[in-house]
Amino acid sequence: MPEWLPTIIIAAIAASGAWFTARVTGRTGSYGRIRDLESRVDLVERRNQILWNYNRQLIDHIYQGTPPPPPAMPNGII
C-alpha cells in the first residue's frame, strides 16, 4: 500500500465528519453559530441604516425650519 493512501483516507473521513456535523447539529454546531451571528449582523446593519435615514430626516426637518411634528419614526426600528 502506498504511503500517501492512509493520509488521503483519513482526510476524507475528517472532511465527511465535518460536513455531517454541520448538517446534523445545525444551530448548536459551530457552523450554526456562524449562521446565527451572520443573521444578527445583518439585522443590526439594517437597523443602523434605518436609524441613519431617520436621523437624516430629522436633521433636514430642523434645518429647513419646518414646524412640528417631526417625521414619523419608521416601523423597522423597534
Backbone as a chain_set.jsonl record, in Angstrom:
{"seq": "MPEWLPTIIIAAIAASGAWFTARVTGRTGSYGRIRDLESRVDLVERRNQILWNYNRQLIDHIYQGTPPPPPAMPNGII", "coords": {"N": [[0.846, -1.173, 0.0], [0.577, 2.209, -0.867], [2.333, 4.965, 0.698], [0.949, 7.381, 0.927], [-1.728, 6.806, 0.824], [-3.141, 6.127, 3.326], [-3.181, 8.696, 4.448], [-4.814, 10.156, 2.688], [-7.214, 8.765, 3.033], [-7.791, 9.241, 5.757], [-8.054, 12.034, 5.685], [-10.322, 12.249, 4.049], [-12.256, 11.028, 5.661], [-12.248, 12.8, 7.834], [-13.106, 15.173, 6.587], [-15.669, 14.418, 5.706], [-16.829, 13.936, 8.171], [-16.826, 16.51, 9.303], [-18.554, 17.803, 7.539], [-20.897, 16.313, 7.97], [-21.363, 16.857, 10.682], [-21.889, 19.599, 10.542], [-24.28, 19.6, 9.122], [-26.041, 18.001, 10.651], [-26.029, 18.917, 13.358], [-26.763, 21.551, 13.089], [-28.04, 24.391, 14.448], [-26.687, 24.191, 16.861], [-24.082, 23.49, 16.397], [-20.778, 24.662, 15.379], [-20.961, 25.785, 12.834], [-23.626, 26.456, 12.746], [-23.674, 28.419, 14.684], [-22.153, 30.404, 13.476], [-23.802, 31.016, 11.329], [-25.994, 32.039, 12.752], [-24.794, 34.297, 13.931], [-24.14, 35.76, 11.622], [-26.705, 36.334, 10.647], [-27.617, 37.917, 12.718], [-25.846, 40.092, 12.571], [-26.612, 41.079, 10.067], [-29.203, 41.964, 10.707], [-28.615, 43.991, 12.582], [-27.193, 45.748, 10.941], [-29.205, 46.481, 9.122], [-30.98, 47.822, 10.864], [-29.309, 49.899, 11.675], [-28.985, 51.307, 9.277], [-31.641, 52.145, 8.882], [-31.983, 53.787, 11.14], [-30.035, 55.725, 10.58], [-31.064, 56.905, 8.263], [-33.461, 57.946, 9.318], [-32.479, 59.761, 11.222], [-31.246, 61.513, 9.458], [-33.505, 62.552, 8.19], [-34.651, 63.899, 10.362], [-32.68, 65.845, 10.878], [-32.765, 67.28, 8.453], [-35.39, 68.2, 8.637], [-35.253, 69.936, 10.845], [-33.306, 71.739, 9.918], [-34.553, 72.911, 7.729], [-36.416, 74.373, 8.975], [-38.994, 73.538, 9.408], [-42.221, 73.359, 10.843], [-43.416, 71.686, 13.893], [-45.229, 68.591, 13.709], [-42.356, 66.377, 14.014], [-40.876, 64.199, 11.48], [-42.399, 60.956, 11.165], [-41.459, 58.145, 13.177], [-39.778, 55.347, 11.797], [-41.13, 52.01, 11.251], [-39.368, 49.844, 11.379], [-37.476, 50.101, 13.384], [-38.103, 49.465, 16.056]], "CA": [[0.0, 0.0, 0.0], [1.387, 3.439, -0.905], [2.4, 5.711, 1.967], [0.032, 8.513, 0.923], [-3.114, 6.351, 0.843], [-3.809, 6.349, 4.621], [-3.389, 10.13, 4.652], [-5.994, 10.536, 1.907], [-8.39, 8.153, 3.66], [-8.063, 9.974, 6.999], [-8.542, 13.363, 5.301], [-11.693, 12.102, 3.557], [-13.112, 10.759, 6.823], [-12.36, 14.046, 8.609], [-13.935, 16.115, 5.837], [-17.061, 13.986, 5.736], [-17.301, 14.142, 9.544], [-17.108, 17.939, 9.481], [-19.761, 18.105, 6.785], [-22.019, 15.68, 8.665], [-21.606, 17.613, 11.912], [-22.508, 20.876, 10.181], [-25.644, 19.357, 8.672], [-26.873, 17.371, 11.672], [-26.165, 19.719, 14.571], [-27.487, 22.771, 12.737], [-27.839, 25.598, 15.235], [-25.825, 24.003, 18.019], [-22.703, 23.331, 15.953], [-20.069, 25.909, 15.119], [-21.483, 26.382, 11.614], [-24.9, 27.065, 13.11], [-23.379, 29.659, 15.408], [-21.718, 31.403, 12.498], [-25.001, 31.418, 10.604], [-26.759, 32.897, 13.663], [-24.097, 35.575, 14.046], [-24.298, 36.489, 10.368], [-28.067, 36.872, 10.573], [-27.704, 39.008, 13.697], [-25.124, 41.24, 11.998], [-27.477, 41.637, 9.031], [-30.277, 42.69, 11.378], [-28.052, 45.216, 13.165], [-26.876, 46.66, 9.842], [-30.47, 47.039, 8.62], [-31.463, 48.81, 11.846], [-28.407, 51.043, 11.622], [-29.342, 52.075, 8.083], [-32.937, 52.784, 9.129], [-31.747, 54.881, 12.081], [-29.282, 56.776, 9.906], [-32.008, 57.614, 7.389], [-34.39, 58.713, 10.151], [-31.738, 60.909, 11.753], [-31.065, 62.454, 8.348], [-34.789, 63.227, 8.021], [-34.811, 64.855, 11.473], [-31.755, 66.971, 10.648], [-33.325, 68.076, 7.362], [-36.598, 68.836, 9.16], [-34.825, 71.06, 11.692], [-32.558, 72.697, 9.105], [-35.489, 73.623, 6.86], [-37.287, 75.179, 9.816], [-40.357, 73.039, 9.295], [-42.85, 73.313, 12.164], [-43.74, 70.34, 14.386], [-44.494, 67.479, 14.307], [-41.241, 65.852, 13.218], [-41.241, 62.996, 10.696], [-42.743, 59.781, 11.971], [-40.402, 57.143, 13.333], [-40.056, 54.155, 10.978], [-41.545, 50.805, 11.965], [-38.315, 48.849, 11.473], [-36.532, 50.36, 14.48], [-38.483, 48.767, 17.303]], "C": [[0.895, 1.241, 0.0], [1.298, 4.194, 0.425], [1.35, 6.819, 2.04], [-1.432, 8.089, 1.04], [-3.791, 6.506, 2.213], [-4.079, 7.83, 4.91], [-4.639, 10.602, 3.916], [-7.264, 9.985, 2.55], [-8.777, 8.903, 4.93], [-8.608, 11.361, 6.695], [-9.986, 13.288, 4.814], [-12.663, 11.843, 4.704], [-13.319, 12.028, 7.641], [-13.263, 15.051, 7.899], [-15.4, 15.706, 5.865], [-17.643, 14.129, 7.143], [-17.643, 15.587, 9.813], [-18.394, 18.323, 8.752], [-20.992, 17.548, 7.496], [-22.377, 16.439, 9.937], [-22.304, 18.931, 11.613], [-23.967, 20.683, 9.785], [-26.547, 18.848, 9.785], [-27.096, 18.293, 12.865], [-26.879, 21.025, 14.306], [-27.109, 23.93, 13.625], [-26.873, 25.409, 16.397], [-24.369, 23.844, 17.63], [-22.069, 24.679, 15.66], [-20.568, 26.581, 13.845], [-22.829, 27.041, 11.879], [-24.695, 28.37, 13.854], [-22.964, 30.76, 14.455], [-22.914, 31.918, 11.716], [-25.86, 32.349, 11.466], [-26.113, 34.273, 13.798], [-24.234, 36.405, 12.774], [-25.696, 37.076, 10.239], [-28.251, 38.02, 11.557], [-26.99, 40.266, 13.197], [-25.954, 41.888, 10.898], [-28.6, 42.458, 9.631], [-29.77, 44.017, 11.94], [-27.716, 46.217, 12.064], [-28.135, 47.283, 9.254], [-31.005, 48.104, 9.561], [-30.609, 50.069, 11.827], [-28.735, 51.921, 10.415], [-30.658, 52.808, 8.264], [-32.766, 53.973, 10.075], [-31.009, 56.04, 11.424], [-30.213, 57.595, 9.021], [-32.986, 58.465, 8.197], [-33.706, 59.942, 10.756], [-31.504, 61.954, 10.68], [-32.352, 63.232, 8.098], [-35.015, 64.26, 9.122], [-33.916, 66.075, 11.288], [-32.29, 67.867, 9.537], [-34.572, 68.838, 7.821], [-36.226, 70.072, 9.991], [-34.158, 72.137, 10.85], [-33.486, 73.531, 8.229], [-36.441, 74.506, 7.655], [-38.746, 74.772, 9.716], [-40.975, 72.952, 10.69], [-43.146, 71.869, 12.591], [-44.995, 69.825, 13.704], [-43.337, 67.023, 13.41], [-41.691, 64.646, 12.377], [-41.513, 61.808, 11.598], [-41.582, 58.796, 12.016], [-40.753, 55.901, 12.509], [-40.392, 52.944, 11.834], [-40.406, 49.833, 12.207], [-37.369, 49.033, 12.635], [-36.857, 49.513, 15.704], [-38.923, 47.358, 16.978]], "O": [[1.853, 1.321, 0.769], [0.323, 4.074, 1.167], [0.905, 7.16, 3.137], [-2.291, 8.923, 1.325], [-4.927, 6.978, 2.264], [-5.08, 8.174, 5.537], [-5.433, 11.365, 4.466], [-8.282, 10.676, 2.6], [-9.957, 9.173, 5.158], [-9.526, 11.825, 7.372], [-10.79, 14.165, 5.129], [-13.771, 12.381, 4.716], [-14.431, 12.306, 8.091], [-14.089, 15.705, 8.536], [-16.278, 16.553, 6.03], [-18.831, 14.416, 7.289], [-18.638, 15.875, 10.477], [-19.218, 19.072, 9.277], [-22.01, 18.231, 7.61], [-23.554, 16.64, 10.236], [-23.207, 19.337, 12.344], [-24.804, 21.533, 10.09], [-27.714, 19.235, 9.851], [-28.225, 18.437, 13.334], [-27.535, 21.562, 15.199], [-25.976, 24.409, 13.57], [-26.293, 26.385, 16.873], [-23.492, 24.05, 18.469], [-22.738, 25.711, 15.689], [-20.601, 27.81, 13.769], [-23.135, 28.079, 11.294], [-25.457, 29.319, 13.675], [-23.372, 31.912, 14.606], [-23.029, 33.118, 11.467], [-26.393, 33.339, 10.965], [-26.803, 35.293, 13.782], [-24.424, 37.619, 12.842], [-25.852, 38.202, 9.769], [-28.957, 38.986, 11.266], [-27.484, 41.378, 13.385], [-26.0, 43.114, 10.8], [-28.921, 43.533, 9.125], [-30.426, 45.048, 11.79], [-27.934, 47.416, 12.237], [-28.147, 48.469, 8.924], [-31.436, 49.169, 9.118], [-31.128, 51.179, 11.948], [-28.759, 53.147, 10.527], [-30.79, 53.961, 7.853], [-33.335, 55.04, 9.844], [-31.32, 57.203, 11.679], [-30.162, 58.825, 9.025], [-33.305, 59.585, 7.799], [-34.286, 61.027, 10.795], [-31.557, 63.153, 10.957], [-32.309, 64.431, 7.825], [-35.507, 65.359, 8.861], [-34.345, 67.206, 11.516], [-32.269, 69.09, 9.669], [-34.778, 69.988, 7.434], [-36.834, 71.131, 9.837], [-34.418, 73.324, 11.046], [-33.239, 74.717, 8.009], [-37.188, 75.297, 7.079], [-39.636, 75.597, 9.923], [-40.31, 72.511, 11.627], [-43.132, 70.952, 11.77], [-45.756, 70.625, 13.16], [-43.346, 67.256, 12.201], [-42.797, 64.141, 12.571], [-40.919, 61.678, 12.668], [-40.835, 58.631, 11.051], [-41.9, 55.453, 12.524], [-39.992, 52.86, 12.995], [-40.467, 49.058, 13.161], [-36.515, 48.174, 12.854], [-35.966, 48.917, 16.309], [-39.284, 46.601, 17.879]]}, "num_chains": 1, "name": "protein.A"}
